[in-house]
Amino acid sequence: NINSELKESDSYIIFHSIKTTFLVLSIADFLKFPAHKQIEIGIAAMLHKLGMLLLPSQLYQKREALTPKELQVIRTHPVISYKTLKTADFHASIYLAILEHHEHIDGTGYPRKLKGDRISLYGKILAVASAYAAATTKRPFREELDGHSGIMDLLKNKGSKYDEKILRSLVFVMSVYPIGTFVQLSNMAKGIVIKTNLKTPQHPILKLLI
């Protein structure tokens, strides 16, 4: 059983899960998922790090690089989540997405090294949303990326780690320059993104600062 009084060190997991949920719901809405599918993938996002809470917190709060053995333990968390939720009354697509959220399109992910279409659509969406949420959140061992850098970091792995269609959906939802991103224009003026542009994500609406 999970202790109802979560430790302060667990707050990252909770915040990450909430952030990921907003992202998957935005992507699902963009892809015109019916309401029942949005509910399913939203539940998967909220619970996808459950297995991490069942591991020693010092592993995912460690400031130094993980040892190979510690990394192996961390990589069990999707399986722990899967086994825990499979005993409950959840739709199979929910715990399957959770099991697959660290799988990569090219087969280099874990825990089952699935490739391409062997990964469920929910799993592909959850993988992209969770990776973006992690990249743009501060951790004990690294600083967070801003929204634009987070998008560009994921795009580097288009077609290898992440599904191209899902990445494209994230770009349209968040824009290449998400709201709140600081930018410098070609004329050296500086501004902040205040509104995204779905038609041309590379040209957001700015408020000039300098």
N, C-alpha and C positions, 0 to 999 in steps of 0.2 A: 504493500500500500504506500501511496505517496503522502508524506506528512503534509497536513493542511496548512501548517505554518512554514511556507517556503522560505528558505534562506535568502539573504540579500544577494548572494552570488548567483541565485537562480533567476534574478530579474532580467538578465540578458535574454535568457531562453523565452521568457514570457513576452518581452517586448518584441523579440525577433518573430515570434509566432503571430503576434497581432499585426505587425508590419507586413509579414508575408501574406496574411489573410486578406488585407486590403488590396495587395497587389494581385493575388490570384482572382479575386472577385472583379477587379477592374479588367483583367485580361479576359475572364469568362464572359463578362458583359460585352466587351468589344467583339468577341467571337460569337455573340448572340446565343449563348447557352440558355436553355429554358431554366425556369426558376428552380426546379428540383435538382438539376445538375449544378447550379451555382451553390445551392445549399450543401451538396455532397462535397464539392471541392473546397468550399469554405470550411467545413468541418475537418477535412483532411489537413488543411493549412494550420488550423488552430491546434491540431494534435500531433503535427509531424515531428516535433522534437520531444515528445513524451518520453521516449527511450533515453534521451540525454539526461532527463531529470532523475532517472533511475541509476545513473552512473555517478561515481564520486565527483563532486563539483570541482575539485582541484585539477581535474583533467582538462575541462573546458575553460577554466579560469587561469590556466598556467601562462606565465609571461614568457617563458623560454620555449624553444622548439620542443615538440613532443618527441619522445624516444620512439623507435619502431614499435615497441611493445605497447606503449600508451596509444599510439596512433591506431594500432590494431584493435584496441579496446574501444576507442571512440567510434570506430567504423562499425561497431556492432549495434549502434543505437537505432538504425532503421529496422533491424531484425527484432530488437527488443520491443519497439513500438508496435510492429506488426503482430508479434505473438501476443502482446498484451491486449490489443484491440480486437484481435480475431476471436477472443473468448467473449467479447461483448456483442451486443446486437447492432452492429454497424453493417452497412452495405459493403460488399466485397470490394467495390471500386475505391472506397475510402482507404481501407488499410493497405490495398495494393499500391495506391499512389504514394502512401507514406513509406512503404518498403522501397519504392523506386526513386525517391527524390534525390538520390545521389548517383543514379545511373547516368552514363554519358552516351550520346548518340554513337560514338565510335567504339563503344565497348570497354572503355577504360575506367568506368565508374565502379561502384560497389553497391550492394553486396554480391550481385549475381552476374555482373559484367554483361548486362543485356545490351543489344545493339538496335539502333533504328526503331522500326515499328514494333519490335518486341517490347518496347517500353510503352506503357499506356499513355493516352493523351493527358490524363490527370497528372501522371508522373512527370511528364515533360513540362507541363505548366508549373507544377510545384517546384521542379528543379530550377527553372529560370527565376521564379519569384523569390525563392529562398536564397539563391545565390546573390541576387541584387540586394535583397534586404541585408544580407551578411556583409557585403562589400561596402555598403553605405552606413554601417553602424560601427562605432568605436569599440575595439576589443582590448583586453589587457596587453596583448602582444603586438598591436598595430593600430595606427590611426585609421579613421574611416575615410572613404573616398567621397567626393561630392557627387551629386546626381549625375552630371555629365560624364565624369570619369568612371562612375559605376556602370553606366550604359556602355561606354566604349570598352571597358574591361571585359564585359560579357560578349560584345560583338567580336572580339578577338577570337573567341572560341565558337563562333557560328559554324554549325555543321560538324563540329568535332565533339564538343561537350554538350551543346545546346541545340535544340530544334530551331531551324531558321524561321519557320512560320511563327513560333511562339515568341522568339526574340523580336521579330518584326511587330508583333502585337504589343509587346512591352514598349517598343520605341514609339508607337503611335499613342499608347496610353500615357506614357510619361514624357514623351518628346525626347529628342536628342539632348535638349537642354531643359531639364525639368524645372518647374517653378522653384524659385529660390536660388538658382544657380547664378554665380557671379561670372560675368563675361567681359572680355576686352575686345572692342571692335577694331577694324582695320585702321581707323583714324585715331587709335589709341584712347578713345573715349571708353569709360567703364560703366557698366550697368548691371542690373539684376533682372532676371526673367520673372515677369509677373503673370504671363499667360502663354500657354502653349498653342501651337498651330497644327491641327491635325492634317491639313492639306500639305503643308511644307514644314515638317518637324524641325528642319535645320534653320528655320527663320522664325523664332519665337518673338513675342512682344515684350519689349524691355522698358524699364524705367531707368533713365540715365542718372548716374550718380556723380560722375566726374566727366 
